[in-house]
Amino acid sequence: MEFADNPRFLLTPISHCFYNLQLGGMTRIPIKQVHKRINMIFKTISSYLRPSKPNPISLEAILPQELIDLIIDELGSYISSDLEDLPPEFKTLQNCALVSRSFRLRATHWVFFRARLQGRWNDEKWIHKRVDGFLEILVANPSIGGSVCELFIQTSQSDFYFWLQDNAALVSILERLSKIQRFDLQYGLKPFNWEALPSKTAMALRCTIQSPSLRSLKLHDIQEFPWFILAGCSTLKDLEIFRVRASNRHFIVPSAIAPMLESVHIISAYTTTESLFSNPNTAPMFSQLQILNVGFHRSLEIGSAAEFISKVAQTLETLNVLSLNDKFCTC
């Protein structure tokens, strides 16, 4: 094979070596430099004729780790800002986690930043598959539990027995989430009774709600909810309650450090909030309230809502009223 016939050799370090190596004429080069140039030629030829061994250093990231983390965090910011759906950046983060070890740790944090355990209509086994699968991931990768900052549990009408039976997998998941910041607990179309929960499940949910890192809590369609739990949520700032009820005996709240709420969203739970406001141990929760969203399903709720609004109006900065035709009016 002639080098000139192979495009690989048209512009290579070989030509430069021969160009600078002048052995004839008046030029005199020390013998050591001649040997050095010849060795360079042979090494260059060998590198093209024989495949080189992979260099493990070349597989590592050439960018500083701090810069890699900043790039991945920028992608992750889209995950944390979109409260409902997963943005396109989520797929990019999944790919980043497969690049190298320098990418994996940071990207994995954002991939598991938000965890959803959702049921499926007319498929009572689906929620069990989701819970069991997520637990397997947490057991195999213990560090992921500290990456989950937002947890959504949303069951369907088909998952009625999911809450009635002992669910060791769900309890184990909740125990592994050490840095939870937002917790959404929703149940189907009809409310379920908190007192019907198995004791271990109820305790695990209570510990999650009272987590020292929790800042946002959403409760949806729950009856007999023990409101005294909120008195122990010292870091809670945002509270959303949709059709949540509690018996009068649940308003006997022990002395505890009540959270100072900044935002409250209420739909069809005004008698509950009135009771919370009138209780000396839970009333301080509303003393620094800045944002209040209220919604009505029935015209009979307007009077209760207006009374509650008047009690917290002193510190309010924003009031959003959800009318019967589901449109917001900002005051």
Secondary structure in CASP SS format (residue, H / E / C, confidence):
PFRMAT SS
TARGET T0000
AUTHOR 0000-0000-0000
METHOD secondary structure of the structure
MODEL  1
M C 1.00
E C 1.00
F H 1.00
A H 1.00
D H 1.00
N C 1.00
P H 1.00
R H 1.00
F H 1.00
L C 1.00
L C 1.00
T C 1.00
P H 1.00
I H 1.00
S H 1.00
H H 1.00
C H 1.00
F H 1.00
Y H 1.00
N H 1.00
L C 1.00
Q C 1.00
L C 1.00
G C 1.00
G C 1.00
M C 1.00
T C 1.00
R C 1.00
I C 1.00
P C 1.00
I H 1.00
K H 1.00
Q H 1.00
V H 1.00
H H 1.00
K H 1.00
R H 1.00
I H 1.00
N H 1.00
M H 1.00
I H 1.00
F H 1.00
K H 1.00
T H 1.00
I H 1.00
S H 1.00
S H 1.00
Y H 1.00
L H 1.00
R C 1.00
P C 1.00
S C 1.00
K C 1.00
P C 1.00
N C 1.00
P H 1.00
I H 1.00
S H 1.00
L H 1.00
E C 1.00
A C 1.00
I C 1.00
L C 1.00
P C 1.00
Q H 1.00
E H 1.00
L H 1.00
I H 1.00
D H 1.00
L H 1.00
I H 1.00
I H 1.00
D H 1.00
E H 1.00
L H 1.00
G H 1.00
S H 1.00
Y H 1.00
I H 1.00
S H 1.00
S H 1.00
D C 1.00
L C 1.00
E C 1.00
D C 1.00
L C 1.00
P C 1.00
P C 1.00
E H 1.00
F H 1.00
K H 1.00
T H 1.00
L H 1.00
Q H 1.00
N H 1.00
C H 1.00
A C 1.00
L C 1.00
V C 1.00
S C 1.00
R H 1.00
S H 1.00
F H 1.00
R H 1.00
L H 1.00
R H 1.00
A H 1.00
T H 1.00
H H 1.00
W H 1.00
V H 1.00
F C 1.00
F C 1.00
R E 1.00
A E 1.00
R E 1.00
L E 1.00
Q E 1.00
G C 1.00
R E 1.00
W C 1.00
N C 1.00
D E 1.00
E C 1.00
K C 1.00
W H 1.00
I H 1.00
H H 1.00
K H 1.00
R H 1.00
V H 1.00
D H 1.00
G H 1.00
F H 1.00
L H 1.00
E H 1.00
I H 1.00
L H 1.00
V H 1.00
A H 1.00
N C 1.00
P H 1.00
S H 1.00
I H 1.00
G H 1.00
G H 1.00
S C 1.00
V C 1.00
C C 1.00
E E 1.00
L E 1.00
F E 1.00
I E 1.00
Q E 1.00
T E 1.00
S C 1.00
Q H 1.00
S H 1.00
D H 1.00
F H 1.00
Y H 1.00
F H 1.00
W H 1.00
L H 1.00
Q C 1.00
D C 1.00
N C 1.00
A H 1.00
A H 1.00
L H 1.00
V H 1.00
S H 1.00
I H 1.00
L H 1.00
E H 1.00
R H 1.00
L C 1.00
S C 1.00
K C 1.00
I C 1.00
Q C 1.00
R E 1.00
F E 1.00
D E 1.00
L E 1.00
Q E 1.00
Y E 1.00
G C 1.00
L C 1.00
K C 1.00
P C 1.00
F E 1.00
N E 1.00
W H 1.00
E H 1.00
A H 1.00
L C 1.00
P C 1.00
S H 1.00
K H 1.00
T H 1.00
A H 1.00
M H 1.00
A H 1.00
L H 1.00
R H 1.00
C H 1.00
T H 1.00
I H 1.00
Q C 1.00
S C 1.00
P C 1.00
S C 1.00
L C 1.00
R C 1.00
S E 1.00
L E 1.00
K E 1.00
L E 1.00
H E 1.00
D E 1.00
I E 1.00
Q E 1.00
E C 1.00
F C 1.00
P C 1.00
W H 1.00
F H 1.00
I H 1.00
L H 1.00
A H 1.00
G H 1.00
C C 1.00
S C 1.00
T C 1.00
L C 1.00
K C 1.00
D E 1.00
L E 1.00
E E 1.00
I E 1.00
F E 1.00
R E 1.00
V E 1.00
R C 1.00
A C 1.00
S C 1.00
N H 1.00
R H 1.00
H H 1.00
F H 1.00
I C 1.00
V C 1.00
P C 1.00
S C 1.00
A C 1.00
I C 1.00
A C 1.00
P C 1.00
M C 1.00
L C 1.00
E C 1.00
S E 1.00
V E 1.00
H E 1.00
I E 1.00
I E 1.00
S C 1.00
A C 1.00
Y H 1.00
T H 1.00
T H 1.00
T H 1.00
E H 1.00
S H 1.00
L H 1.00
F H 1.00
S H 1.00
N C 1.00
P C 1.00
N C 1.00
T C 1.00
A H 1.00
P H 1.00
M H 1.00
F H 1.00
S C 1.00
Q C 1.00
L C 1.00
Q C 1.00
I E 1.00
L E 1.00
N E 1.00
V E 1.00
G E 1.00
F C 1.00
H C 1.00
R C 1.00
S C 1.00
L C 1.00
E H 1.00
I H 1.00
G H 1.00
S H 1.00
A H 1.00
A H 1.00
E H 1.00
F H 1.00
I H 1.00
S H 1.00
K H 1.00
V H 1.00
A H 1.00
Q H 1.00
T H 1.00
L C 1.00
E C 1.00
T E 1.00
L E 1.00
N E 1.00
V E 1.00
L E 1.00
S C 1.00
L C 1.00
N C 1.00
D C 1.00
K C 1.00
F E 1.00
C E 1.00
T E 1.00
C C 1.00
END
